[in-house]
Amino acid sequence: MINKDTKGNVNTVLWVLILILLDQGIKLIVKGYYGVYIKIIDDLIYFKPFLNDKYSWMNSMLNLGIGRNLHVVLVLITLTLAYYGFKYYYNKRGRNKIVKLVEIFLFSGGLCSLIDKCFWNGSLDYIMIKNFFIFDLKDIYITIFEVIVVFCAIKDWEDVLKLDEKKIVKDYFKFIKEDLLIK
């Protein structure tokens, strides 16, 4: 019989895969429309496919010149730390539907970003907010992750103020070390 934690992990992986397939499937369709510029919402939102070969918003906006390999490594490190962050949280606090939702959107966005860098050689963005920026579904996943985290932090601000960051970070890396040594 499948226990509750295993079922929850399978559901999480399934949702992450569905969101990745949705993002990448849209890109397979959109890639045939380079050069197209279509108004979606009058003078505000447009469909305008564009390959961001600068690999990240920050690298593009600040023209930092950081290459693909370093971006791939940074995404892998971020995803690894996030994996252990969620594992640590669940070990300390148990399962939580909101945290599961945050996990799904973070991993969906992060893995889509990794796929973009490795297979598209950049991010195929296609939704443009006039005079602002161009983004894709993966960026929406990451924004949903960020909004939920900020909302939860504000909602539980009194608990956030009580956190001892140094103790948590030390305990977190001890948790990772023990987890790696056990296997």
MOKA-V589543 format. One record per residue. RES is the residue in one small letter. PHI is phi in whole degrees, 0 to 359 (999 if undefined). Layout:
((RES;PHI) (RES;PHI))
This chain:
((m;999) (i;276) (n;279) (k;300) (d;295) (t;296) (k;298) (g;298) (n;292) (v;296) (n;298) (t;298) (v;298) (l;298) (w;296) (v;298) (l;298) (i;299) (l;293) (i;295) (l;299) (l;298) (d;299) (q;288) (g;297) (i;299) (k;294) (l;297) (i;283) (v;295) (k;301) (g;276) (y;240) (y;303) (g;88) (v;278) (y;221) (i;238) (k;287) (i;257) (i;238) (d;324) (d;55) (l;225) (i;241) (y;230) (f;265) (k;209) (p;301) (f;206) (l;269) (n;277) (d;269) (k;266) (y;76) (s;202) (w;300) (m;295) (n;298) (s;289) (m;291) (l;263) (n;50) (l;282) (g;75) (i;283) (g;277) (r;298) (n;301) (l;294) (h;298) (v;298) (v;298) (l;297) (v;294) (l;298) (i;296) (t;300) (l;295) (t;295) (l;297) (a;293) (y;305) (y;289) (g;297) (f;292) (k;298) (y;297) (y;301) (y;296) (n;293) (k;274) (r;241) (g;85) (r;286) (n;207) (k;298) (i;294) (v;294) (k;299) (l;298) (v;300) (e;299) (i;300) (f;290) (l;295) (f;290) (s;298) (g;295) (g;294) (l;290) (c;297) (s;297) (l;296) (i;299) (d;303) (k;293) (c;280) (f;250) (w;258) (n;58) (g;147) (s;252) (l;278) (d;269) (y;211) (i;252) (m;246) (i;265) (k;309) (n;58) (f;230) (f;201) (i;248) (f;216) (d;224) (l;296) (k;303) (d;295) (i;293) (y;303) (i;293) (t;294) (i;299) (f;305) (e;297) (v;296) (i;296) (v;298) (v;296) (f;301) (c;295) (a;295) (i;293) (k;300) (d;251) (w;304) (e;299) (d;292) (v;299) (l;295) (k;277) (l;291) (d;257) (e;302) (k;298) (k;295) (i;296) (v;297) (k;297) (d;294) (y;298) (f;290) (k;295) (f;300) (i;299) (k;302) (e;296) (d;296) (l;289) (l;285) (i;292) (k;274))
